[in-house]
Amino acid sequence: MLRNGGQALGALLRTQGAALAESLAQQTQGPVAEALAGAGATRAVSTLAVKQRMKSVANIQKITKAMKMVAASKMRSAQVNTENSRGIVAPLVRLLGDLPAAEGTKNVFVPITSDKGLCGGINTTVCKYTRAAVKTVQDGAAGGEGAAAQENILVVMGEKGRSQLQRDMRSSIFATIADTTKVRVTFPEASAIAEELLKTEYDTTRIVYNRFVSAISQKPTIATVLSPDALERSAEAGAAIDAYELEGPDRAELLMDLAEFQLATTLYNAMLENNCSEQSSRMSAMENSTKNAGEMLGKLTLTYNRTRQASITTELIEIISGATALAG
């Protein structure tokens, strides 16, 4: 008897439930159904987009962290080579002097930049100082005699410097030298570049580079090197070399050898200084990028969790509302 009563009650509930479900389906057709479907699709798409963004940011963070470690390793070895090269340049500066205000008919500017990016603003700084140096020399020549005969040319080292300077100084670029830091910088490499610079028959050469100070500091520097003829004229006018007594070859030949050697050593030191500055700047840039990626990943994770929690809460409300409607 009880079994028969339970079967009858179940049949009655199934009949009423089917009728109520059909009534709810008819009521939710049209705009209401489209709105519910659109809301569910929007939540799904929003959650998926945030999840994909989280994945991409996490991959970028791994890359920047690895690049920071590589740059730190390269900086340590480059710093040793840079400090050793300073011992070659310092005696020549004391012997021949540094003449930043030297003037000449033909001036060569050698901005040293990197071939790769992601190293902060050191390349932009070198290009800015190069433009300022060229303008200063031109303004100085304009105030004196022989301004029309003056010639200023650029020998750019590095692809990043070329891409920036050719925007407004394309006509002044004489040559571009790239891929100098793919392998370790050596003195024979610097000497080969110095030989090409000697072929320009310059009067003064100004090398613009970043001097390495510390892992977080680089100082823009302009080193001035005179040609053998200009160096002899400055020596006759009274230079630091006059304090020494010369023996052996004649004075002109000695000054020519010293001028060529000074150009090679100064260029070698500048290449090492800029390479070390590049690695230290890249290390700092990648450290900041890793930190920013971590902060962005935290915000995206919070957004994803909130969106997911809101979606789950909405679904639970819909289920409870439907169950309440069926029970009522």
Residue pairs with C-beta under 8 A, 6 or more apart in sequence:
17 326
20 325
20 326
21 326
24 322
24 325
28 36
39 314
43 307
43 310
43 311
43 314
44 311
46 307
47 304
47 307
47 308
47 311
50 300
50 303
50 304
50 307
51 304
53 300
54 297
54 300
54 301
54 304
57 293
57 296
57 297
57 300
58 293
58 297
60 289
60 293
61 290
61 293
61 294
61 297
64 286
64 289
64 290
64 293
65 286
65 290
67 118
67 282
67 286
68 282
68 283
68 286
68 287
68 290
71 279
71 280
71 282
71 283
71 286
72 279
72 283
74 279
75 215
75 276
75 279
75 280
75 283
78 272
78 275
78 276
78 279
79 212
79 276
81 184
81 185
81 272
81 276
82 212
82 269
82 272
82 273
82 275
82 276
85 265
85 268
85 269
85 272
85 273
86 269
88 265
88 268
88 269
89 265
89 266
89 269
92 258
92 261
92 262
92 265
92 266
94 240
95 240
95 241
95 244
95 258
96 226
96 231
96 239
96 240
96 241
96 258
96 259
96 262
97 234
97 239
97 240
97 241
98 223
98 224
99 224
99 226
99 234
100 206
100 222
100 224
101 140
102 204
102 224
102 226
102 230
102 234
103 137
103 140
103 141
103 144
103 203
103 204
104 202
104 203
104 204
104 226
104 227
104 230
105 146
105 149
105 150
105 151
105 203
106 150
106 151
106 153
106 200
106 201
106 202
106 203
107 137
107 150
107 151
107 152
107 153
107 202
107 203
107 204
107 205
107 206
108 153
108 154
108 155
108 174
108 197
108 200
108 202
108 204
108 205
108 206
109 130
109 133
109 134
109 152
109 153
109 154
109 155
109 205
109 206
109 208
110 154
110 155
110 156
110 157
110 197
110 205
110 206
110 207
110 208
110 267
110 270
111 126
111 127
111 129
111 130
111 154
111 156
111 157
111 158
111 161
111 165
111 208
111 209
112 126
112 157
112 158
112 161
112 207
112 208
112 209
112 210
112 270
112 271
112 274
113 122
113 123
113 126
113 127
113 156
113 157
113 158
113 159
113 160
113 161
113 162
113 164
113 274
114 122
114 123
114 158
114 159
114 160
114 181
114 274
114 278
115 158
115 159
115 160
115 178
115 179
115 180
115 181
115 182
116 160
117 123
117 160
118 282
118 285
118 286
119 278
119 279
119 281
119 282
119 285
120 281
120 282
120 284
120 285
121 281
122 210
122 218
122 274
122 277
122 278
122 281
123 158
123 160
123 161
123 164
124 164
125 210
125 218
125 220
126 161
126 208
126 209
126 210
126 220
126 274
127 161
127 164
127 165
129 208
129 220
129 222
130 154
130 161
130 165
130 208
131 165
131 168
131 169
133 206
133 208
133 222
134 152
134 154
134 169
134 172
137 150
137 152
138 150
138 152
141 147
141 150
152 172
153 172
153 173
153 174
153 200
154 165
154 169
154 172
154 173
154 174
155 174
155 175
155 176
155 177
155 196
155 197
155 200
156 162
156 165
156 173
156 175
156 176
156 177
157 176
157 177
157 178
157 180
157 193
157 271
158 177
158 178
158 180
159 176
159 178
162 173
162 176
162 178
165 173
166 173
174 200
175 196
177 193
180 189
180 193
180 271
181 271
181 275
181 278
185 268
185 271
185 272
185 275
187 264
187 265
187 268
189 271
190 264
190 265
190 267
190 268
190 271
191 264
191 268
193 267
194 260
194 263
194 264
194 267
197 205
197 263
197 267
198 260
198 263
201 227
202 227
203 226
203 227
203 229
203 230
204 224
204 225
204 226
204 227
204 230
205 224
205 225
205 226
205 227
205 263
206 222
206 223
206 224
206 225
207 222
207 223
207 224
207 225
207 266
207 267
207 270
208 220
208 221
208 222
209 220
209 221
209 223
209 270
209 271
209 273
209 274
209 277
210 218
210 219
210 220
210 221
210 273
210 274
210 277
210 278
210 281
211 218
211 219
211 220
211 221
211 273
211 277
212 218
212 273
212 276
212 277
212 280
213 219
214 280
215 280
215 283
215 284
216 280
216 284
218 277
218 280
218 281
221 270
221 273
223 266
223 270
225 259
225 262
225 263
225 266
226 234
226 259
227 259
228 252
228 255
228 256
228 259
228 260
231 239
231 255
231 258
231 259
232 251
232 252
232 255
232 256
235 241
235 242
235 251
235 255
241 255
241 258
246 254
248 254
